[in-house]
Amino acid sequence: MWAYFKFEFIQFISNRKNIAIYVILLFFWCYYALIIAPVYNPIEKVDESEIEARYLTRAEFLDNVVLTDGSHALTRFAAAIYPEWNDYDKARLDAIEHGKMEDYAEATAKWYAYADQMIFKSGRGVLFYNPGYYTYGNNYATMDGHYAYSYSASRFEGYAEAKSDLSINVFEERTALQTLQRLLDSYLPIILMISCILFTVDIVLKDRRNPTLVQGLPISDWRKMLVKGGVSLLGCILTIIPLSVGLLIIGSQNGFGDFALPVPIYSAGENLFTNVMMGEYLIQNMLFTIFWFLFIISLLLLVSVMMKNEFVNLLAGCVFIFAEFIYFKRGMGAFGNVQWYPTNYVQVGQVISGYRNYLYATESLTLGNGLTVMGLCTSIFLLITFLISNRRKFRLL
Amino acid sequence: MRKMLKTFFILEKSNKRNIFTCIFVGVFVLGLVLFVKTEDLGNATKENSSEYQSLSSALIKFQNVDATENGNGSELYRNLVLQRRLVSTQNMALIMDLPEIYLNSSIELASLRADAFELDGYDDVAIYLPSKIENQFKLVFLQHVKKTGMSLSVDSLSYFPFLAYLFGVLGSVWFVFMSLYSCGIMMEDFRHTSLIKGYPVTFNKYVIAKCISSMLIVGVILLELFVCSLPLIYFNGTGNSSYPIAIFDGIVQVYPIVKYLAVAIVYMICISIFTILLSVILNVLLKNMYLTLFVELLLYIFPVLFPSMISLFPLNPFNYLNFTDVYNGQTLDLPNPVALNGMQGLIYIGLSIVIMGIAVKYFLSTGKLQKFRGVS
């Protein structure tokens, strides 16, 4: 079996299609690191002039306001909430001026928590989040702002505990590891899964070109398929290499960050966010992504033995990855058991950070549920493949 | 030749790739029908509320002051307040079912927005408002509606508007779809070389027959688009087939839906022929269907990754393969705007088809099919 593994792996690695995939991935990550990452413009920036403008306007208001019985309710509201808010802004300004990163993180955490409380609970329709969220056509701007402010509050609280070196790049999530975290939250999982599909799509059917050669091997069809699955899993895991080249480039520009940085995880409870360490977050992501690889590989093995057509393999894989775009609607988790659909877990990073739960308005899209569902589906696919391959009439090619 | 075609039909008919492509396209269109149905796309009341919200967010940037003519607000502020008032008027007109007021206020809103682009400080609020070209589209469209006196559609998409929407969606991805479909066009035959070695035809004729049979499948798929959209007639009715659509071809102007559909279909057919020929050439050169696919997709996204290339190589047919973007004037919003003309695009694609045809005839066909015997 080991010899067959080596035999398959050498074929895999010298396949021109697979080499092309690695080269294209390398190209994309370099493009990302050199052209897209430097112009990343987060909404929650460390922007001294913005803080100062807000602070001065409010300070002036507080200095001049005279509250009488005839004062407007909103004036009273403003006079009541601005003093504390301004204290935090003042602390932030001082910290920037003296270059004290921990003080800045602490004040900023409090600022976000207070601002979110004021805007979301008391100030509906009067106070607003950072205007960056209210783009043209976005009907959920308030919800986006609420998420981002609570997220930032939790994040800066984590920084204030000072387990790692702080810098402006860390605050703006520009370091290599944080970029990886942001990528996991957006389209990295989909890219990895498409690569996985492309690696696996011909792993069984390529033998059709030289059937006589392979049929002579003293190994059963089922075992052959297991080995092929293993080879393609190994190939998928190797996609880390081009990715890490891109991360090295980003790291050399903006710093690498470290594994103790906090990553806020959303859960619909009393405290919206709890922090986990970057290292833990990445390991969870890796685990989940490997489960996805296993899912896709077993699916494609099944389709390969059933349909025996590469194009059908490609379509079947893509359907599972892109199905969510068709039916997804914000808040739909309140109306059904969304945790049973494997397609809901495609956005690996978002599932683990809880953002998917927030979008679906549910609590059930968790890592545990995800692993269970993906594991179950994988076992079912493998079982069917096993049954098919053990039929007497079965022929692999 | 006829016998050749007949053979290919029998092969194509039972090819799993074709069967699954047809099923996939059907499911996609039906899915889109359901999506339009559940999302209530095209419903003016819904779109109106999001406009109001965007304007309110833009106004957060300003202090609340007197917005009348002799007030002390800036001109942009006055403009935005007026815009918000007009959106409210639109909403009222929708609720009270007063189409004329709705139309007039829409035109007024669009022209106000057109003025706003020139005002000081517009860049600060630009993200809350439609882009210049989008607004121009709307203005031209509304003026046309007013001039011809037809009634403005405020309900969700019916059959013909849906077709326009569908072809718009497909226009962006048609090349990708076609390259997925055709990337292995020759490979399956190359695998059974002993079979095709026996064909008593030259390579040219073989390629032509292959293209014709593939194009027939494409025709079936195009027909399928119309058929699978039919459920929408039951949900939302047929709609007006001469309802105007604003498009950009050198200038912003309106096409009736039927004309737009015709242009889209011509484009799709040209892109299909283009892709199939490209796949044939790359198949022969690279001898691998995935490499063919990757090269095609890279060529396609190259102008997207490096937008400055578009003006550098204006003749590049790949600039035009996303014809939805071309007709929506998307390239005018780039940092260095280029005006791509849809009709010119068709000519360039046609030229490339001719060039590739010549290449197939003179460079790939030296010798006969036997030459490709060794291909795996």
Interface residues (C-beta under 8 A of the other chain):
Chain A: R16 K17 A20 I21 I24 Y31 F128 P131 G132 Y134 T135 Y136 G137 N138 N139 A141 L198 V201 D202 R208 R209 M307 K308 N309 E310 F311 V312 L314 L315 V319 I326 K329
Chain B: K16 R17 F20 T21 F24 G31 F35 T38 E39 S49 S50 Q53 S54 S57 I60 K61 I127 Y128 L129 P130 L180 Y181 G184 R191 N288 M289 Y290 L291 F294 L298 L305 S376
